[in-house]
Amino acid sequence: MESVNWTDLPKELWPIITESFHSRIDILRFRSICSLWHSTLPPSERFSPPPFPLKFSSPSEDSPGNHASLFQSTIYRMESCIDEDNCGSSASNLCSKPWLVKFEEDPSSGIMRLLDPVTSSPLRYSPNTSLKELNLLEYRIVELHKSYGLKFGENNVTINSVHNLVVLPRNNLDFGDVYVCAVFMIYNEGKLGFMRFGDEKLTHVDEENSYYDDIIVYKGQCYVVDKWGTISSINSALEVIQFSPPLSCGFGGQKHLVESCGDLYVVDQYYERVSVRHGREDEYIFGKYHNSRYDSDAIDFKVYKLDQEWSKWDNVKNLGDHVFLLSKDGSFSVSTREFDGVKGNCIFFIERVSPTVRARYHSRVFDLEDGSMRDLASLPISRMVEPPSTWLSPDLSSSASECECEILMPIQ
């Protein structure tokens, strides 16, 4: 069969192709085919929202860094396009095995930083690597999930008192004015907040309930789950409307919302002990809260699927070939079909390495089949979330402020 040059495709097909693009990576790859295609499609708009004018207990009000910036992170499935026959023995693992990667974009510079998909820890150069940059044209990349987080100050310090945050879809808002960007967030260990860019302060939504655990955008609508396992939707009038009954046996310490194959799940995480949550209530929106959700060791997980037709919960014992990843900035589901030899029916989660070491977490795995819990690094399934060990390694020693070794990838 005679090959066809991509540039010879009829122009009528170009709009049809570009309409199927759902990510910035897709647009970049299309524009890189040739100069003609590059001029046909304009570059994608970089995610660069203005800062939030929020108050913090630190730094002081007079500090120029006393504002929050919204960072966007994206999970991709990544696989080398290089034929395995053309790879050396040391690179065979890179060529043959796909893995998950997480890119965090700096809203001010557009620089992309590579993070661990589960712990969100920065990934740094391996001491022995010669890699200095990644050419995205050498990889097959599929976008799987987007998440968001708030950071403040010149050093982009993570705001730990904001536990979960979602950006509302542009076409699902009806506020009667020009839309810029709006977010819902769970902060200070259970409060539900809302803010549009341009607002001078955060709006506390549903002041009667300060026990929300997780938030998600599901089918274009914002949903939250509280500590009893009740899911509610939020409309443009900031009304919280009950969407599901509470869990009949939802006695765990933390509820996670996960979308998988079009269905909505709640993962109930049980802890060995739960720390008392303390925070200061004053004129500051965010007090000094510690992240007690991850201070205690998990002892069990229960998974429930919402039967929306009958408004009831089904207890799930088997996730099939799927894996649920419970990350700090949002949970999501991944099929293991594209990952050869990787077992499904598991939950990835994080725990603190040591009670005496703050902001240091590691990945753990819960197996729904036998109820076992083990360190992710000790299992073959770990290759699903690990880039090739020949050129990358997790940052386990340097502080977050030491960024000179981080992999920075400008998007052009």
C-alpha positions as a Python dict, from the first residue, in 0.01 Angstrom:
ca = {
    (1, 'M'): (0, 0, 0),
    (2, 'E'): (140, 336, -106),
    (3, 'S'): (208, 579, 177),
    (4, 'V'): (46, 923, 180),
    (5, 'N'): (217, 1241, 289),
    (6, 'W'): (34, 1406, 579),
    (7, 'T'): (59, 1743, 407),
    (8, 'D'): (-143, 1609, 114),
    (9, 'L'): (-456, 1560, 324),
    (10, 'P'): (-755, 1758, 190),
    (11, 'K'): (-796, 2091, 365),
    (12, 'E'): (-1158, 1998, 441),
    (13, 'L'): (-1031, 1737, 686),
    (14, 'W'): (-819, 1977, 891),
    (15, 'P'): (-1108, 2133, 1092),
    (16, 'I'): (-1249, 1785, 1160),
    (17, 'I'): (-912, 1671, 1294),
    (18, 'T'): (-858, 1976, 1513),
    (19, 'E'): (-1209, 1953, 1663),
    (20, 'S'): (-1105, 1625, 1825),
    (21, 'F'): (-816, 1788, 2014),
    (22, 'H'): (-877, 1805, 2387),
    (23, 'S'): (-534, 1894, 2519),
    (24, 'R'): (-250, 2135, 2461),
    (25, 'I'): (-19, 1845, 2373),
    (26, 'D'): (-247, 1747, 2082),
    (27, 'I'): (-229, 2098, 1938),
    (28, 'L'): (150, 2109, 1978),
    (29, 'R'): (195, 1780, 1795),
    (30, 'F'): (-39, 1884, 1513),
    (31, 'R'): (145, 2214, 1463),
    (32, 'S'): (479, 2033, 1456),
    (33, 'I'): (396, 1819, 1149),
    (34, 'C'): (496, 2083, 896),
    (35, 'S'): (505, 2459, 844),
    (36, 'L'): (170, 2453, 663),
    (37, 'W'): (-11, 2283, 953),
    (38, 'H'): (176, 2508, 1194),
    (39, 'S'): (27, 2815, 1026),
    (40, 'T'): (-320, 2661, 999),
    (41, 'L'): (-387, 2614, 1369),
    (42, 'P'): (-310, 2891, 1620),
    (43, 'P'): (-116, 2794, 1934),
    (44, 'S'): (-319, 2692, 2235),
    (45, 'E'): (-374, 2947, 2506),
    (46, 'R'): (-148, 2893, 2803),
    (47, 'F'): (-322, 2842, 3135),
    (48, 'S'): (-233, 3173, 3298),
    (49, 'P'): (-502, 3303, 3536),
    (50, 'P'): (-447, 3616, 3746),
    (51, 'P'): (-356, 3572, 4114),
    (52, 'F'): (-615, 3540, 4390),
    (53, 'P'): (-613, 3835, 4637),
    (54, 'L'): (-638, 3606, 4940),
    (55, 'K'): (-505, 3668, 5292),
    (56, 'F'): (-277, 3425, 5472),
    (57, 'S'): (-148, 3397, 5822),
    (58, 'S'): (199, 3403, 5664),
    (59, 'P'): (349, 3606, 5507),
    (60, 'S'): (230, 3935, 5651),
    (61, 'E'): (-34, 4147, 5483),
    (62, 'D'): (229, 4394, 5369),
    (63, 'S'): (428, 4128, 5190),
    (64, 'P'): (427, 4155, 4809),
    (65, 'G'): (396, 3776, 4795),
    (66, 'N'): (67, 3778, 4984),
    (67, 'H'): (-140, 3636, 4701),
    (68, 'A'): (-220, 3293, 4563),
    (69, 'S'): (-154, 3159, 4213),
    (70, 'L'): (-347, 2876, 4053),
    (71, 'F'): (-127, 2592, 3924),
    (72, 'Q'): (-256, 2334, 3678),
    (73, 'S'): (-126, 1976, 3675),
    (74, 'T'): (-195, 1716, 3407),
    (75, 'I'): (-157, 1338, 3416),
    (76, 'Y'): (-46, 1173, 3091),
    (77, 'R'): (18, 819, 2978),
    (78, 'M'): (355, 838, 2806),
    (79, 'E'): (525, 587, 2576),
    (80, 'S'): (828, 611, 2354),
    (81, 'C'): (770, 622, 1977),
    (82, 'I'): (1119, 484, 1912),
    (83, 'D'): (1116, 128, 1779),
    (84, 'E'): (1247, -121, 2031),
    (85, 'D'): (1484, -259, 1766),
    (86, 'N'): (1655, 81, 1751),
    (87, 'C'): (1706, 104, 2126),
    (88, 'G'): (2016, -3, 2305),
    (89, 'S'): (1994, -259, 2584),
    (90, 'S'): (2007, 10, 2850),
    (91, 'A'): (1710, 187, 2694),
    (92, 'S'): (1493, -117, 2621),
    (93, 'N'): (1275, -49, 2923),
    (94, 'L'): (1219, 308, 2807),
    (95, 'C'): (1113, 196, 2459),
    (96, 'S'): (878, -87, 2550),
    (97, 'K'): (693, 22, 2865),
    (98, 'P'): (442, 307, 2900),
    (99, 'W'): (416, 495, 3227),
    (100, 'L'): (222, 777, 3390),
    (101, 'V'): (370, 1124, 3427),
    (102, 'K'): (243, 1438, 3593),
    (103, 'F'): (329, 1783, 3458),
    (104, 'E'): (274, 2096, 3667),
    (105, 'E'): (263, 2426, 3477),
    (106, 'D'): (390, 2750, 3623),
    (107, 'P'): (119, 3008, 3539),
    (108, 'S'): (367, 3295, 3513),
    (109, 'S'): (633, 3136, 3291),
    (110, 'G'): (462, 2838, 3128),
    (111, 'I'): (748, 2616, 3242),
    (112, 'M'): (645, 2253, 3297),
    (113, 'R'): (775, 2062, 3599),
    (114, 'L'): (765, 1684, 3626),
    (115, 'L'): (601, 1539, 3939),
    (116, 'D'): (533, 1196, 4084),
    (117, 'P'): (175, 1101, 3978),
    (118, 'V'): (78, 980, 4327),
    (119, 'T'): (272, 1187, 4582),
    (120, 'S'): (313, 1498, 4362),
    (121, 'S'): (678, 1516, 4473),
    (122, 'P'): (918, 1679, 4224),
    (123, 'L'): (1113, 1437, 4005),
    (124, 'R'): (1477, 1525, 3953),
    (125, 'Y'): (1767, 1423, 3738),
    (126, 'S'): (1934, 1098, 3821),
    (127, 'P'): (2303, 1168, 3900),
    (128, 'N'): (2414, 947, 3610),
    (129, 'T'): (2178, 1074, 3342),
    (130, 'S'): (2278, 1262, 3031),
    (131, 'L'): (1922, 1374, 2963),
    (132, 'K'): (1878, 1751, 2956),
    (133, 'E'): (1541, 1789, 2785),
    (134, 'L'): (1245, 1588, 2664),
    (135, 'N'): (1136, 1598, 2302),
    (136, 'L'): (762, 1537, 2318),
    (137, 'L'): (758, 1434, 1952),
    (138, 'E'): (943, 1117, 2050),
    (139, 'Y'): (657, 998, 2271),
    (140, 'R'): (298, 889, 2243),
    (141, 'I'): (112, 1101, 2497),
    (142, 'V'): (-250, 1064, 2610),
    (143, 'E'): (-405, 1309, 2855),
    (144, 'L'): (-587, 1132, 3141),
    (145, 'H'): (-661, 1382, 3418),
    (146, 'K'): (-629, 1748, 3520),
    (147, 'S'): (-598, 1886, 3872),
    (148, 'Y'): (-532, 2223, 4032),
    (149, 'G'): (-362, 2367, 4338),
    (150, 'L'): (-296, 2701, 4505),
    (151, 'K'): (52, 2831, 4587),
    (152, 'F'): (168, 3165, 4720),
    (153, 'G'): (476, 3383, 4737),
    (154, 'E'): (782, 3410, 4519),
    (155, 'N'): (887, 3053, 4604),
    (156, 'N'): (545, 2904, 4516),
    (157, 'V'): (476, 2755, 4858),
    (158, 'T'): (192, 2503, 4858),
    (159, 'I'): (-111, 2606, 5063),
    (160, 'N'): (-174, 2293, 5270),
    (161, 'S'): (-499, 2424, 5416),
    (162, 'V'): (-656, 2398, 5068),
    (163, 'H'): (-720, 2025, 5037),
    (164, 'N'): (-905, 1998, 4707),
    (165, 'L'): (-978, 2247, 4432),
    (166, 'V'): (-1161, 2236, 4098),
    (167, 'V'): (-1198, 2488, 3817),
    (168, 'L'): (-1551, 2518, 3682),
    (169, 'P'): (-1600, 2443, 3312),
    (170, 'R'): (-1644, 2757, 3106),
    (171, 'N'): (-1963, 2640, 2932),
    (172, 'N'): (-2138, 2528, 3251),
    (173, 'L'): (-2152, 2864, 3425),
    (174, 'D'): (-2443, 3106, 3426),
    (175, 'F'): (-2349, 3404, 3639),
    (176, 'G'): (-2488, 3668, 3407),
    (177, 'D'): (-2154, 3838, 3342),
    (178, 'V'): (-1832, 3786, 3153),
    (179, 'Y'): (-1666, 3465, 3263),
    (180, 'V'): (-1297, 3471, 3348),
    (181, 'C'): (-1239, 3176, 3579),
    (182, 'A'): (-1401, 3040, 3893),
    (183, 'V'): (-1310, 2773, 4144),
    (184, 'F'): (-1462, 2569, 4423),
    (185, 'M'): (-1234, 2448, 4698),
    (186, 'I'): (-1242, 2251, 5022),
    (187, 'Y'): (-1030, 2428, 5282),
    (188, 'N'): (-960, 2435, 5655),
    (189, 'E'): (-1047, 2067, 5698),
    (190, 'G'): (-1397, 2062, 5553),
    (191, 'K'): (-1527, 2406, 5458),
    (192, 'L'): (-1657, 2463, 5106),
    (193, 'G'): (-1544, 2785, 4936),
    (194, 'F'): (-1608, 2958, 4604),
    (195, 'M'): (-1426, 3237, 4426),
    (196, 'R'): (-1415, 3400, 4084),
    (197, 'F'): (-1112, 3589, 3962),
    (198, 'G'): (-1180, 3949, 4047),
    (199, 'D'): (-1360, 3872, 4374),
    (200, 'E'): (-1204, 4037, 4677),
    (201, 'K'): (-1272, 3749, 4912),
    (202, 'L'): (-1365, 3385, 4925),
    (203, 'T'): (-1734, 3297, 4964),
    (204, 'H'): (-1809, 3032, 5225),
    (205, 'V'): (-2069, 2804, 5066),
    (206, 'D'): (-2312, 2605, 5282),
    (207, 'E'): (-2208, 2742, 5619),
    (208, 'E'): (-2424, 2481, 5796),
    (209, 'N'): (-2193, 2200, 5681),
    (210, 'S'): (-1818, 2220, 5736),
    (211, 'Y'): (-1751, 1850, 5695),
    (212, 'Y'): (-1681, 1812, 5324),
    (213, 'D'): (-1410, 1566, 5222),
    (214, 'D'): (-1371, 1585, 4845),
    (215, 'I'): (-1486, 1770, 4534),
    (216, 'I'): (-1500, 1673, 4166),
    (217, 'V'): (-1623, 1796, 3828),
    (218, 'Y'): (-1840, 1512, 3695),
    (219, 'K'): (-2011, 1543, 3355),
    (220, 'G'): (-1955, 1918, 3362),
    (221, 'Q'): (-2114, 1966, 3705),
    (222, 'C'): (-1948, 2030, 4040),
    (223, 'Y'): (-2011, 1769, 4312),
    (224, 'V'): (-1895, 1737, 4673),
    (225, 'V'): (-1904, 1453, 4924),
    (226, 'D'): (-1923, 1499, 5301),
    (227, 'K'): (-1795, 1281, 5583),
    (228, 'W'): (-2119, 1079, 5583),
    (229, 'G'): (-2077, 985, 5216),
    (230, 'T'): (-2359, 1209, 5090),
    (231, 'I'): (-2289, 1352, 4743),
    (232, 'S'): (-2435, 1693, 4657),
    (233, 'S'): (-2427, 1907, 4344),
    (234, 'I'): (-2362, 2282, 4338),
    (235, 'N'): (-2549, 2510, 4100),
    (236, 'S'): (-2464, 2860, 3977),
    (237, 'A'): (-2669, 3010, 4262),
    (238, 'L'): (-2421, 2841, 4499),
    (239, 'E'): (-2696, 2612, 4627),
    (240, 'V'): (-2587, 2271, 4753),
    (241, 'I'): (-2842, 2011, 4639),
    (242, 'Q'): (-2836, 1653, 4768),
    (243, 'F'): (-2764, 1409, 4487),
    (244, 'S'): (-2724, 1077, 4669),
    (245, 'P'): (-2818, 915, 4998),
    (246, 'P'): (-2546, 885, 5264),
    (247, 'L'): (-2344, 567, 5283),
    (248, 'S'): (-2515, 315, 5508),
    (249, 'C'): (-2180, 198, 5649),
    (250, 'G'): (-1955, 491, 5569),
    (251, 'F'): (-1759, 490, 5893),
    (252, 'G'): (-1419, 571, 5741),
    (253, 'G'): (-1221, 885, 5815),
    (254, 'Q'): (-1190, 1020, 5460),
    (255, 'K'): (-1414, 1002, 5151),
    (256, 'H'): (-1265, 1027, 4802),
    (257, 'L'): (-1465, 1095, 4483),
    (258, 'V'): (-1352, 905, 4173),
    (259, 'E'): (-1497, 894, 3822),
    (260, 'S'): (-1441, 569, 3636),
    (261, 'C'): (-1595, 461, 3304),
    (262, 'G'): (-1862, 728, 3336),
    (263, 'D'): (-1973, 621, 3685),
    (264, 'L'): (-1924, 797, 4017),
    (265, 'Y'): (-1752, 618, 4306),
    (266, 'V'): (-1678, 697, 4667),
    (267, 'V'): (-1370, 541, 4826),
    (268, 'D'): (-1396, 533, 5206),
    (269, 'Q'): (-1054, 533, 5369),
    (270, 'Y'): (-1023, 399, 5725),
    (271, 'Y'): (-744, 517, 5954),
    (272, 'E'): (-574, 363, 6254),
    (273, 'R'): (-632, 689, 6438),
    (274, 'V'): (-750, 1037, 6345),
    (275, 'S'): (-571, 1346, 6469),
    (276, 'V'): (-768, 1630, 6622),
    (277, 'R'): (-784, 1908, 6366),
    (278, 'H'): (-693, 2250, 6495),
    (279, 'G'): (-694, 2584, 6318),
    (280, 'R'): (-723, 2949, 6395),
    (281, 'E'): (-1041, 3138, 6310),
    (282, 'D'): (-968, 3505, 6244),
    (283, 'E'): (-974, 3757, 5962),
    (284, 'Y'): (-752, 3531, 5752),
    (285, 'I'): (-921, 3298, 5508),
    (286, 'F'): (-672, 3020, 5567),
    (287, 'G'): (-547, 2949, 5915),
    (288, 'K'): (-252, 2736, 6019),
    (289, 'Y'): (-395, 2391, 5964),
    (290, 'H'): (-190, 2078, 5952),
    (291, 'N'): (-281, 1812, 5697),
    (292, 'S'): (-405, 1551, 5945),
    (293, 'R'): (-573, 1349, 5672),
    (294, 'Y'): (-236, 1194, 5591),
    (295, 'D'): (-87, 1187, 5941),
    (296, 'S'): (-235, 849, 6034),
    (297, 'D'): (-183, 509, 5874),
    (298, 'A'): (-463, 364, 5662),
    (299, 'I'): (-597, 27, 5773),
    (300, 'D'): (-874, -41, 5521),
    (301, 'F'): (-1063, 85, 5215),
    (302, 'K'): (-1423, 38, 5106),
    (303, 'V'): (-1541, 123, 4754),
    (304, 'Y'): (-1898, 221, 4664),
    (305, 'K'): (-2053, 286, 4323),
    (306, 'L'): (-2350, 520, 4293),
    (307, 'D'): (-2652, 366, 4117),
    (308, 'Q'): (-2799, 690, 3990),
    (309, 'E'): (-3113, 529, 3850),
    (310, 'W'): (-3221, 386, 4187),
    (311, 'S'): (-3036, 639, 4404),
    (312, 'K'): (-2851, 377, 4605),
    (313, 'W'): (-2496, 267, 4677),
    (314, 'D'): (-2350, -62, 4552),
    (315, 'N'): (-2060, -210, 4746),
    (316, 'V'): (-1777, -278, 4498),
    (317, 'K'): (-1545, -571, 4558),
    (318, 'N'): (-1362, -571, 4226),
    (319, 'L'): (-1240, -281, 4011),
    (320, 'G'): (-1154, -512, 3721),
    (321, 'D'): (-851, -390, 3527),
    (322, 'H'): (-873, -42, 3677),
    (323, 'V'): (-658, 126, 3940),
    (324, 'F'): (-779, 417, 4154),
    (325, 'L'): (-514, 678, 4238),
    (326, 'L'): (-593, 886, 4546),
    (327, 'S'): (-366, 1185, 4507),
    (328, 'K'): (-352, 1492, 4730),
    (329, 'D'): (-487, 1722, 4459),
    (330, 'G'): (-752, 1492, 4312),
    (331, 'S'): (-835, 1126, 4259),
    (332, 'F'): (-875, 950, 3926),
    (333, 'S'): (-904, 608, 3763),
    (334, 'V'): (-667, 445, 3513),
    (335, 'S'): (-712, 129, 3307),
    (336, 'T'): (-414, -108, 3323),
    (337, 'R'): (-483, -254, 2977),
    (338, 'E'): (-217, -31, 2823),
    (339, 'F'): (38, -134, 3086),
    (340, 'D'): (161, -482, 3005),
    (341, 'G'): (188, -708, 3311),
    (342, 'V'): (33, -455, 3550),
    (343, 'K'): (-241, -582, 3781),
    (344, 'G'): (-565, -389, 3828),
    (345, 'N'): (-815, -397, 4116),
    (346, 'C'): (-589, -182, 4336),
    (347, 'I'): (-592, 157, 4506),
    (348, 'F'): (-283, 378, 4515),
    (349, 'F'): (-266, 616, 4811),
    (350, 'I'): (-10, 814, 5010),
    (351, 'E'): (111, 807, 5370),
    (352, 'R'): (359, 1014, 5562),
    (353, 'V'): (700, 851, 5573),
    (354, 'S'): (742, 931, 5942),
    (355, 'P'): (536, 1126, 6198),
    (356, 'T'): (849, 1333, 6268),
    (357, 'V'): (913, 1422, 5902),
    (358, 'R'): (675, 1682, 5763),
    (359, 'A'): (578, 1706, 5396),
    (360, 'R'): (745, 1373, 5314),
    (361, 'Y'): (513, 1109, 5174),
    (362, 'H'): (544, 775, 5002),
    (363, 'S'): (311, 568, 4784),
    (364, 'R'): (123, 264, 4911),
    (365, 'V'): (-104, 8, 4741),
    (366, 'F'): (-424, -151, 4870),
    (367, 'D'): (-525, -474, 4692),
    (368, 'L'): (-903, -522, 4691),
    (369, 'E'): (-862, -892, 4618),
    (370, 'D'): (-688, -989, 4943),
    (371, 'G'): (-703, -666, 5147),
    (372, 'S'): (-324, -635, 5169),
    (373, 'M'): (-134, -306, 5188),
    (374, 'R'): (223, -272, 5071),
    (375, 'D'): (470, -8, 4959),
    (376, 'L'): (426, 69, 4591),
    (377, 'A'): (801, 69, 4529),
    (378, 'S'): (825, -298, 4632),
    (379, 'L'): (574, -419, 4370),
    (380, 'P'): (600, -475, 3992),
    (381, 'I'): (301, -243, 3949),
    (382, 'S'): (527, 47, 4051),
    (383, 'R'): (661, 73, 3694),
    (384, 'M'): (320, 211, 3599),
    (385, 'V'): (393, 540, 3778),
    (386, 'E'): (773, 550, 3752),
    (387, 'P'): (964, 709, 3464),
    (388, 'P'): (1269, 515, 3343),
    (389, 'S'): (1513, 476, 3630),
    (390, 'T'): (1804, 534, 3392),
    (391, 'W'): (1739, 906, 3375),
    (392, 'L'): (1503, 1014, 3651),
    (393, 'S'): (1469, 963, 4023),
    (394, 'P'): (1236, 1104, 4292),
    (395, 'D'): (1368, 1393, 4498),
    (396, 'L'): (1424, 1244, 4843),
    (397, 'S'): (1689, 1477, 4978),
    (398, 'S'): (1669, 1831, 4844),
    (399, 'S'): (1420, 2087, 4966),
    (400, 'A'): (1143, 2214, 4739),
    (401, 'S'): (1316, 2550, 4705),
    (402, 'E'): (1623, 2393, 4542),
    (403, 'C'): (1487, 2384, 4190),
    (404, 'E'): (1803, 2403, 3983),
    (405, 'C'): (1795, 2028, 3918),
    (406, 'E'): (1429, 1997, 3835),
    (407, 'I'): (1327, 1901, 3487),
    (408, 'L'): (1184, 2215, 3328),
    (409, 'M'): (1017, 2181, 2994),
    (410, 'P'): (910, 2500, 2814),
    (411, 'I'): (609, 2456, 2587),
    (412, 'Q'): (654, 2624, 2250),
}
